[in-house]
Amino acid sequence: MWNHTRITELFGIKYPVLQGPMGGGFSTPELLAAVSNAGGLGSLGAYTLIPEQILETNKIIKTKTDKPYNINLWISDVDESLTDYPVESLQKVKALFKPYYDELGIPLPDLDIKIPSKFLKQVEVLFEIRPKVFSFIFGIPSKEILDECHRLGIKTVGAATTLDEALALEEANVDAIVAAGFEAGGHRPSFLKPANESLTGTFSLIQQLKAKIKTPIIAAGGIADGKGIAAALTLGADAVQLGTAFLVTDESNATPLHKAKLFSEETKYTVLSKSLTGRMGRMIRNRISEEIKFETPVLPFPLQTRLIGPLREAAMAQGKTDMINFWSGQNAVNLKYTKTDELMTALILETDQILNR
Ligand SMILES: Cc1cc2nc3c(=O)[nH]c(=O)nc-3n(C[C@H](O)[C@H](O)[C@H](O)COP(=O)(O)O)c2cc1C
């Protein structure tokens, strides 16, 4: 049976279908529960949440499902270059964005460069909650954290954008590895080399990992239906992780406009840009991603998100949606479903028809 894999065994789930965590509030308890209740693995992207919010959200999750689920954090949630970031550089980047602010008729924000990392405090509540799965991106947690997860029975999942990153994760003894292909929506979670030097597609990455590592593999990026799931499993993945396909469902917290964009012709043109957040991520192309090229310095993550925040809000209020970042993977063209349970049923049925015939 296609649906019995090392991952279903490891996580105690029925189908090797994972809802990708989507930080910044996109993945909700409703979405997570709908996926876990359908036999997959629902996830909460929690990297922007303070510990109290994680505990609170977890309480809500518990009222909606008693099945296994995943909580996801970012190992690196603040760029190192933010320490002692020069005021002159800050002024330069602000000047770069001033024309957009002027066009919207709003003042540039005052920015405080002191942004502490939340990660270690978030991990403390993770140990309290003990989700079945803890997935993470942008690095590898310390040995102490991984050991504690193993002691508490929390399965650990790291993300690799290259074979070298997968080898490093295997060396650290994580339980599973996400092969994060460049098709994927959202940030590119590279940690050994810069993201723009770590651009491997999902199909190649699955096969590279399959050849060189023993750790179970979760394929992510560009998978939106049963055909994609069957292909990834055939190439050696033990499970798949879908993000964009869940972003358009009623249960996700994406705005109605964002969902409409994902069903529009505009999704034909996604780009990898760092100009909206300071870290490279895949989104529908927009004026800022087009006009501020990759070579142009912007603020480190997450300071750039604080520069873009007021601009985004004003652009939204004034209907200037070409200045807004709408996250999207490369395969939104194939999206059909807006209800999570219908999407899950279709994914399982279609994979079943292909792999069990
Ligand atoms: C809006 C958005 C936010 C995301 N945030 C996270 C995150 O916080 N942590 C993470 O591990 N992956 C994150 N991802 C990646 C997804 O979990 C998933 O791996 C990816 O979307 C799969 O590719 P696809 O979009 O082509 O399906 C995000 C993706 C999107 C679209």
The ligand as an ORCA input file, in Angstrom:
! r2SCAN-3c Opt
* xyz 0 1
  C       2.811     31.478      2.939
  C       3.794     30.376      3.245
  C       4.438     30.391      4.479
  C       5.345     29.366      4.798
  N       5.948     29.371      6.030
  C       6.728     28.331      6.396
  C       7.264     28.256      7.723
  O       7.063     29.148      8.554
  N       8.007     27.174      8.031
  C       8.256     26.152      7.129
  O       8.918     25.178      7.474
  N       7.765     26.213      5.871
  C       7.011     27.269      5.490
  N       6.474     27.308      4.229
  C       6.763     26.193      3.279
  C       5.634     25.148      3.312
  O       5.536     24.549      4.575
  C       5.841     24.062      2.247
  O       7.004     23.337      2.463
  C       5.871     24.633      0.830
  O       4.856     25.589      0.675
  C       5.694     23.512     -0.195
  O       5.720     24.005     -1.495
  P       4.393     24.398     -2.336
  O       4.013     25.768     -1.846
  O       4.859     24.404     -3.748
  O       3.344     23.378     -2.035
  C       5.604     28.326      3.866
  C       4.948     28.351      2.624
  C       4.053     29.344      2.310
  C       3.358     29.307      0.972
*
